[in-house]
Amino acid sequence: MISFAGKWFAPDFPFMNRMLAVFLVTLALAVIVSLVLPARTDQNRTVTADVDYRTSTGFNIAGLGVILILAALYATWW
């Protein structure tokens, strides 16, 4: 909606600049709304203290393989 208004009222404003302006306006609105509205403490919160974030050795080796293949492709055709 903000981008459409920018296109309507300033049609000569470049697209990428308009996207930056829309992002900054949206960010400012989000900050204002989060500061104005009180925080709700009765929400159901997710507890992640007991979650294990380690990955398996096979996953790590496969990830390294993907990175090496992509690096070789970029080095070859960049």
N, CA, C and O atoms as a GROMACS GRO file, in nm:
protein
  312
    1MET      N    1   0.082  -0.118   0.000
    1MET     CA    2   0.000   0.000   0.000
    1MET      C    3   0.087   0.125   0.000
    1MET      O    4   0.057   0.222  -0.070
    2ILE      N    5   0.194   0.123   0.080
    2ILE     CA    6   0.283   0.238   0.086
    2ILE      C    7   0.354   0.256  -0.047
    2ILE      O    8   0.372   0.369  -0.093
    3SER      N    9   0.396   0.147  -0.110
    3SER     CA   10   0.464   0.155  -0.239
    3SER      C   11   0.370   0.208  -0.347
    3SER      O   12   0.410   0.288  -0.432
    4PHE      N   13   0.244   0.164  -0.344
    4PHE     CA   14   0.147   0.214  -0.441
    4PHE      C   15   0.125   0.363  -0.424
    4PHE      O   16   0.115   0.437  -0.522
    5ALA      N   17   0.118   0.409  -0.298
    5ALA     CA   18   0.102   0.552  -0.273
    5ALA      C   19   0.223   0.629  -0.324
    5ALA      O   20   0.209   0.736  -0.382
    6GLY      N   21   0.343   0.573  -0.303
    6GLY     CA   22   0.463   0.638  -0.355
    6GLY      C   23   0.464   0.642  -0.506
    6GLY      O   24   0.508   0.741  -0.565
    7LYS      N   25   0.417   0.537  -0.571
    7LYS     CA   26   0.411   0.536  -0.718
    7LYS      C   27   0.306   0.635  -0.768
    7LYS      O   28   0.326   0.699  -0.871
    8TRP      N   29   0.196   0.649  -0.695
    8TRP     CA   30   0.089   0.738  -0.736
    8TRP      C   31   0.127   0.885  -0.720
    8TRP      O   32   0.102   0.966  -0.810
    9PHE      N   33   0.189   0.920  -0.605
    9PHE     CA   34   0.218   1.059  -0.576
    9PHE      C   35   0.354   1.104  -0.628
    9PHE      O   36   0.376   1.224  -0.644
   10ALA      N   37   0.446   1.013  -0.653
   10ALA     CA   38   0.579   1.048  -0.705
   10ALA      C   39   0.618   0.947  -0.812
   10ALA      O   40   0.703   0.862  -0.788
   11PRO      N   41   0.557   0.956  -0.930
   11PRO     CA   42   0.584   0.854  -1.033
   11PRO      C   43   0.726   0.858  -1.088
   11PRO      O   44   0.772   0.759  -1.145
   12ASP      N   45   0.798   0.969  -1.072
   12ASP     CA   46   0.934   0.979  -1.122
   12ASP      C   47   1.039   0.930  -1.023
   12ASP      O   48   1.158   0.926  -1.055
   13PHE      N   49   0.996   0.892  -0.904
   13PHE     CA   50   1.088   0.843  -0.801
   13PHE      C   51   1.133   0.703  -0.841
   13PHE      O   52   1.048   0.617  -0.863
   14PRO      N   53   1.264   0.676  -0.851
   14PRO     CA   54   1.312   0.545  -0.896
   14PRO      C   55   1.263   0.431  -0.806
   14PRO      O   56   1.243   0.448  -0.686
   15PHE      N   57   1.245   0.316  -0.869
   15PHE     CA   58   1.187   0.201  -0.801
   15PHE      C   59   1.268   0.158  -0.679
   15PHE      O   60   1.212   0.136  -0.572
   16MET      N   61   1.400   0.144  -0.695
   16MET     CA   62   1.484   0.099  -0.584
   16MET      C   63   1.484   0.200  -0.469
   16MET      O   64   1.484   0.161  -0.353
   17ASN      N   65   1.482   0.327  -0.500
   17ASN     CA   66   1.474   0.429  -0.396
   17ASN      C   67   1.339   0.421  -0.325
   17ASN      O   68   1.331   0.439  -0.203
   18ARG      N   69   1.233   0.395  -0.401
   18ARG     CA   70   1.101   0.381  -0.341
   18ARG      C   71   1.096   0.260  -0.248
   18ARG      O   72   1.034   0.264  -0.143
   19MET      N   73   1.163   0.150  -0.288
   19MET     CA   74   1.166   0.032  -0.202
   19MET      C   75   1.240   0.062  -0.071
   19MET      O   76   1.200   0.014   0.035
   20LEU      N   77   1.346   0.140  -0.078
   20LEU     CA   78   1.416   0.180   0.044
   20LEU      C   79   1.326   0.266   0.132
   20LEU      O   80   1.320   0.246   0.253
   21ALA      N   81   1.256   0.360   0.071
   21ALA     CA   82   1.167   0.447   0.147
   21ALA      C   83   1.055   0.366   0.211
   21ALA      O   84   1.020   0.390   0.327
   22VAL      N   85   0.999   0.271   0.139
   22VAL     CA   86   0.892   0.186   0.193
   22VAL      C   87   0.946   0.102   0.308
   22VAL      O   88   0.878   0.086   0.410
   23PHE      N   89   1.065   0.048   0.293
   23PHE     CA   90   1.125  -0.031   0.400
   23PHE      C   91   1.144   0.054   0.525
   23PHE      O   92   1.110   0.011   0.635
   24LEU      N   93   1.198   0.175   0.509
   24LEU     CA   94   1.223   0.261   0.625
   24LEU      C   95   1.093   0.304   0.692
   24LEU      O   96   1.085   0.309   0.815
   25VAL      N   97   0.991   0.336   0.613
   25VAL     CA   98   0.861   0.375   0.671
   25VAL      C   99   0.799   0.256   0.745
   25VAL      O  100   0.746   0.272   0.855
   26THR      N  101   0.806   0.138   0.685
   26THR     CA  102   0.751   0.019   0.748
   26THR      C  103   0.827  -0.015   0.877
   26THR      O  104   0.766  -0.051   0.977
   27LEU      N  105   0.959  -0.002   0.873
   27LEU     CA  106   1.039  -0.027   0.992
   27LEU      C  107   1.004   0.072   1.103
   27LEU      O  108   0.990   0.033   1.219
   28ALA      N  109   0.988   0.200   1.068
   28ALA     CA  110   0.951   0.301   1.168
   28ALA      C  111   0.814   0.271   1.226
   28ALA      O  112   0.794   0.283   1.347
   29LEU      N  113   0.719   0.232   1.142
   29LEU     CA  114   0.585   0.197   1.192
   29LEU      C  115   0.590   0.077   1.286
   29LEU      O  116   0.521   0.075   1.387
   30ALA      N  117   0.671  -0.022   1.252
   30ALA     CA  118   0.682  -0.141   1.338
   30ALA      C  119   0.742  -0.104   1.474
   30ALA      O  120   0.697  -0.154   1.577
   31VAL      N  121   0.843  -0.018   1.474
   31VAL     CA  122   0.905   0.024   1.600
   31VAL      C  123   0.804   0.104   1.682
   31VAL      O  124   0.792   0.083   1.803
   32ILE      N  125   0.732   0.195   1.619
   32ILE     CA  126   0.634   0.277   1.691
   32ILE      C  127   0.525   0.189   1.751
   32ILE      O  128   0.488   0.207   1.868
   33VAL      N  129   0.472   0.096   1.673
   33VAL     CA  130   0.365   0.009   1.723
   33VAL      C  131   0.415  -0.077   1.838
   33VAL      O  132   0.344  -0.096   1.937
   34SER      N  133   0.537  -0.130   1.827
   34SER     CA  134   0.588  -0.215   1.935
   34SER      C  135   0.617  -0.135   2.061
   34SER      O  136   0.610  -0.190   2.171
   35LEU      N  137   0.649  -0.008   2.049
   35LEU     CA  138   0.673   0.075   2.167
   35LEU      C  139   0.543   0.125   2.230
   35LEU      O  140   0.534   0.142   2.351
   36VAL      N  141   0.441   0.149   2.147
   36VAL     CA  142   0.315   0.202   2.198
   36VAL      C  143   0.232   0.094   2.266
   36VAL      O  144   0.175   0.118   2.372
   37LEU      N  145   0.224  -0.024   2.206
   37LEU     CA  146   0.144  -0.131   2.263
   37LEU      C  147   0.218  -0.197   2.378
   37LEU      O  148   0.338  -0.223   2.367
   38PRO      N  149   0.150  -0.223   2.487
   38PRO     CA  150   0.218  -0.289   2.600
   38PRO      C  151   0.250  -0.434   2.568
   38PRO      O  152   0.179  -0.499   2.491
   39ALA      N  153   0.357  -0.483   2.627
   39ALA     CA  154   0.396  -0.623   2.606
   39ALA      C  155   0.300  -0.714   2.681
   39ALA      O  156   0.265  -0.687   2.796
   40ARG      N  157   0.259  -0.821   2.617
   40ARG     CA  158   0.169  -0.917   2.682
   40ARG      C  159   0.253  -1.026   2.749
   40ARG      O  160   0.334  -1.092   2.684
   41THR      N  161   0.233  -1.043   2.876
   41THR     CA  162   0.308  -1.144   2.949
   41THR      C  163   0.235  -1.276   2.960
   41THR      O  164   0.292  -1.376   3.004
   42ASP      N  165   0.109  -1.278   2.921
   42ASP     CA  166   0.031  -1.401   2.933
   42ASP      C  167   0.041  -1.490   2.809
   42ASP      O  168  -0.033  -1.587   2.796
   43GLN      N  169   0.131  -1.457   2.719
   43GLN     CA  170   0.145  -1.537   2.598
   43GLN      C  171   0.210  -1.671   2.630
   43GLN      O  172   0.284  -1.685   2.727
   44ASN      N  173   0.181  -1.767   2.547
   44ASN     CA  174   0.243  -1.898   2.557
   44ASN      C  175   0.382  -1.888   2.496
   44ASN      O  176   0.394  -1.868   2.375
   45ARG      N  177   0.485  -1.902   2.574
   45ARG     CA  178   0.623  -1.887   2.527
   45ARG      C  179   0.684  -2.025   2.501
   45ARG      O  180   0.657  -2.120   2.573
   46THR      N  181   0.765  -2.032   2.398
   46THR     CA  182   0.835  -2.156   2.364
   46THR      C  183   0.968  -2.158   2.437
   46THR      O  184   1.045  -2.062   2.431
   47VAL      N  185   0.996  -2.267   2.504
   47VAL     CA  186   1.121  -2.282   2.577
   47VAL      C  187   1.214  -2.368   2.493
   47VAL      O  188   1.180  -2.482   2.459
   48THR      N  189   1.332  -2.316   2.460
   48THR     CA  190   1.427  -2.390   2.376
   48THR      C  191   1.554  -2.426   2.452
   48THR      O  192   1.654  -2.461   2.390
   49ALA      N  193   1.552  -2.417   2.582
   49ALA     CA  194   1.672  -2.446   2.660
   49ALA      C  195   1.715  -2.592   2.647
   49ALA      O  196   1.834  -2.622   2.653
   50ASP      N  197   1.621  -2.682   2.630
   50ASP     CA  198   1.655  -2.824   2.624
   50ASP      C  199   1.664  -2.878   2.480
   50ASP      O  200   1.666  -2.999   2.460
   51VAL      N  201   1.669  -2.790   2.382
   51VAL     CA  202   1.677  -2.832   2.242
   51VAL      C  203   1.824  -2.849   2.204
   51VAL      O  204   1.907  -2.764   2.236
   52ASP      N  205   1.855  -2.957   2.136
   52ASP     CA  206   1.991  -2.984   2.090
   52ASP      C  207   2.005  -2.938   1.946
   52ASP      O  208   1.935  -2.988   1.858
   53TYR      N  209   2.093  -2.841   1.921
   53TYR     CA  210   2.109  -2.784   1.788
   53TYR      C  211   2.227  -2.843   1.711
   53TYR      O  212   2.260  -2.794   1.604
   54ARG      N  213   2.289  -2.946   1.763
   54ARG     CA  214   2.401  -3.008   1.693
   54ARG      C  215   2.352  -3.082   1.568
   54ARG      O  216   2.240  -3.135   1.566
   55THR      N  217   2.436  -3.084   1.466
   55THR     CA  218   2.404  -3.158   1.344
   55THR      C  219   2.494  -3.281   1.336
   55THR      O  220   2.599  -3.288   1.400
   56SER      N  221   2.451  -3.378   1.256
   56SER     CA  222   2.527  -3.502   1.245
   56SER      C  223   2.651  -3.481   1.158
   56SER      O  224   2.661  -3.384   1.084
   57THR      N  225   2.744  -3.573   1.169
   57THR     CA  226   2.867  -3.566   1.091
   57THR      C  227   2.838  -3.576   0.942
   57THR      O  228   2.900  -3.507   0.861
   58GLY      N  229   2.745  -3.663   0.905
   58GLY     CA  230   2.708  -3.676   0.764
   58GLY      C  231   2.652  -3.548   0.706
   58GLY      O  232   2.682  -3.511   0.592
   59PHE      N  233   2.570  -3.480   0.784
   59PHE     CA  234   2.514  -3.352   0.739
   59PHE      C  235   2.625  -3.249   0.722
   59PHE      O  236   2.624  -3.174   0.624
   60ASN      N  237   2.718  -3.243   0.814
   60ASN     CA  238   2.828  -3.147   0.804
   60ASN      C  239   2.916  -3.175   0.682
   60ASN      O  240   2.958  -3.082   0.613
   61ILE      N  241   2.944  -3.302   0.655
   61ILE     CA  242   3.026  -3.338   0.538
   61ILE      C  243   2.951  -3.304   0.410
   61ILE      O  244   3.011  -3.252   0.316
   62ALA      N  245   2.821  -3.333   0.405
   62ALA     CA  246   2.742  -3.299   0.285
   62ALA      C  247   2.736  -3.148   0.265
   62ALA      O  248   2.746  -3.101   0.152
   63GLY      N  249   2.721  -3.072   0.372
   63GLY     CA  250   2.720  -2.927   0.361
   63GLY      C  251   2.853  -2.874   0.310
   63GLY      O  252   2.856  -2.784   0.225
   64LEU      N  253   2.963  -2.927   0.360
   64LEU     CA  254   3.095  -2.887   0.312
   64LEU      C  255   3.111  -2.922   0.164
   64LEU      O  256   3.168  -2.845   0.087
   65GLY      N  257   3.059  -3.038   0.125
   65GLY     CA  258   3.065  -3.077  -0.016
   65GLY      C  259   2.989  -2.981  -0.105
   65GLY      O  260   3.037  -2.945  -0.213
   66VAL      N  261   2.872  -2.939  -0.063
   66VAL     CA  262   2.794  -2.843  -0.141
   66VAL      C  263   2.869  -2.711  -0.153
   66VAL      O  264   2.872  -2.651  -0.261
   67ILE      N  265   2.929  -2.665  -0.045
   67ILE     CA  266   3.005  -2.540  -0.048
   67ILE      C  267   3.123  -2.551  -0.143
   67ILE      O  268   3.150  -2.458  -0.219
   68LEU      N  269   3.195  -2.663  -0.140
   68LEU     CA  270   3.309  -2.681  -0.229
   68LEU      C  271   3.267  -2.687  -0.375
   68LEU      O  272   3.334  -2.631  -0.462
   69ILE      N  273   3.156  -2.754  -0.403
   69ILE     CA  274   3.106  -2.760  -0.541
   69ILE      C  275   3.066  -2.622  -0.590
   69ILE      O  276   3.098  -2.585  -0.702
   70LEU      N  277   2.996  -2.545  -0.506
   70LEU     CA  278   2.958  -2.409  -0.546
   70LEU      C  279   3.080  -2.321  -0.565
   70LEU      O  280   3.083  -2.241  -0.658
   71ALA      N  281   3.179  -2.334  -0.480
   71ALA     CA  282   3.302  -2.254  -0.495
   71ALA      C  283   3.371  -2.289  -0.625
   71ALA      O  284   3.422  -2.201  -0.694
   72ALA      N  285   3.375  -2.418  -0.660
   72ALA     CA  286   3.437  -2.460  -0.787
   72ALA      C  287   3.359  -2.406  -0.906
   72ALA      O  288   3.419  -2.362  -1.004
   73LEU      N  289   3.226  -2.409  -0.900
   73LEU     CA  290   3.145  -2.356  -1.010
   73LEU      C  291   3.166  -2.205  -1.026
   73LEU      O  292   3.179  -2.156  -1.138
   74TYR      N  293   3.169  -2.131  -0.915
   74TYR     CA  294   3.191  -1.988  -0.923
   74TYR      C  295   3.330  -1.957  -0.974
   74TYR      O  296   3.348  -1.865  -1.055
   75ALA      N  297   3.431  -2.031  -0.929
   75ALA     CA  298   3.568  -2.008  -0.975
   75ALA      C  299   3.582  -2.039  -1.122
   75ALA      O  300   3.660  -1.975  -1.193
   76THR      N  301   3.507  -2.137  -1.170
   76THR     CA  302   3.517  -2.175  -1.312
   76THR      C  303   3.448  -2.075  -1.403
   76THR      O  304   3.504  -2.036  -1.506
   77TRP      N  305   3.327  -2.033  -1.369
   77TRP     CA  306   3.247  -1.952  -1.462
   77TRP      C  307   3.225  -1.808  -1.419
   77TRP      O  308   3.140  -1.742  -1.478
   78TRP      N  309   3.296  -1.757  -1.323
   78TRP     CA  310   3.274  -1.616  -1.283
   78TRP      C  311   3.345  -1.525  -1.377
   78TRP      O  312   3.340  -1.403  -1.362
   0.00000   0.00000   0.00000
